[in-house]
Amino acid sequence: MRGENQKIEALNIAIASLETKLSGVTLEIEAREQAIAKLESELEAGRGKQLSLLIPETEPEPIPAHGTLNRGELVKYILAKFPNSKINGQKITDAIAGKSKNLPKFERDYGFKYLGKIKGENRFSIP
């Protein structure tokens, strides 16, 4: 009988703990729903500037230098011109970063020139 009472007491404690957690989650959901409703009403009223603070802005696409290619465009160009090539973006990145000494070889074999970083992006020129 004593073991039974201990099991029942443990179950009651577990139930009470879960009820407390559930109550906290319910209150949090209600608070979020109220905040969303307030933001929606502000947006409808034309005061949506605050809403934009909550939505992460995407960075604008970098404007590439005229007549240059980024790494992905360079790989597509090379594979179109040299279909049997085993080149990929990672090999080019490794060559640029100095992890391999293949940059001069790639430039010679595939006919491009590494220009460096332009507006934060590796850029290449082709004839």
ZIQUI-V504623 format. One record per residue. N is the residue number from 1. RES is the residue in one small letter. PHI is phi as a letter, one per 30 degrees, with the letter a starting at -180 (* if undefined). PSI is psi in whole degrees, 0 to 359 (999 if undefined). Layout:
# ZIQUI-V504623
N/RES/PHI/PSI, N/RES/PHI/PSI
This chain:
# ZIQUI-V504623
1/m/*/322, 2/r/d/319, 3/g/d/322, 4/e/d/316, 5/n/d/321, 6/q/d/321, 7/k/d/317, 8/i/d/316, 9/e/d/318, 10/a/d/320, 11/l/d/318, 12/n/d/319, 13/i/d/317, 14/a/d/318, 15/i/d/316, 16/a/d/319, 17/s/d/316, 18/l/d/321, 19/e/d/320, 20/t/d/315, 21/k/d/318, 22/l/d/319, 23/s/d/318, 24/g/d/318, 25/v/d/319, 26/t/d/315, 27/l/d/320, 28/e/d/318, 29/i/d/316, 30/e/d/319, 31/a/d/319, 32/r/d/319, 33/e/d/321, 34/q/d/319, 35/a/d/319, 36/i/d/316, 37/a/d/319, 38/k/d/315, 39/l/d/320, 40/e/d/319, 41/s/d/323, 42/e/d/321, 43/l/d/315, 44/e/d/328, 45/a/d/0, 46/g/i/11, 47/r/c/43, 48/g/d/5, 49/k/d/324, 50/q/d/327, 51/l/d/324, 52/s/d/338, 53/l/d/336, 54/l/d/342, 55/i/c/121, 56/p/d/133, 57/e/d/141, 58/t/d/143, 59/e/d/142, 60/p/d/150, 61/e/d/135, 62/p/d/146, 63/i/d/113, 64/p/d/151, 65/a/d/142, 66/h/d/132, 67/g/i/16, 68/t/b/165, 69/l/b/150, 70/n/d/179, 71/r/e/314, 72/g/d/318, 73/e/d/323, 74/l/d/316, 75/v/d/316, 76/k/d/317, 77/y/d/312, 78/i/d/314, 79/l/d/329, 80/a/d/321, 81/k/d/330, 82/f/b/78, 83/p/d/335, 84/n/d/3, 85/s/d/146, 86/k/c/16, 87/i/d/148, 88/n/b/172, 89/g/d/323, 90/q/d/321, 91/k/d/321, 92/i/d/316, 93/t/d/316, 94/d/d/320, 95/a/d/319, 96/i/d/318, 97/a/d/353, 98/g/i/9, 99/k/d/337, 100/s/b/161, 101/k/c/31, 102/n/c/354, 103/l/e/310, 104/p/d/322, 105/k/d/313, 106/f/d/316, 107/e/d/317, 108/r/d/311, 109/d/d/324, 110/y/c/358, 111/g/i/38, 112/f/b/169, 113/k/b/128, 114/y/d/124, 115/l/c/342, 116/g/j/192, 117/k/d/128, 118/i/b/121, 119/k/h/39, 120/g/i/10, 121/e/b/136, 122/n/d/131, 123/r/b/149, 124/f/b/150, 125/s/c/151, 126/i/b/153, 127/p/d/999
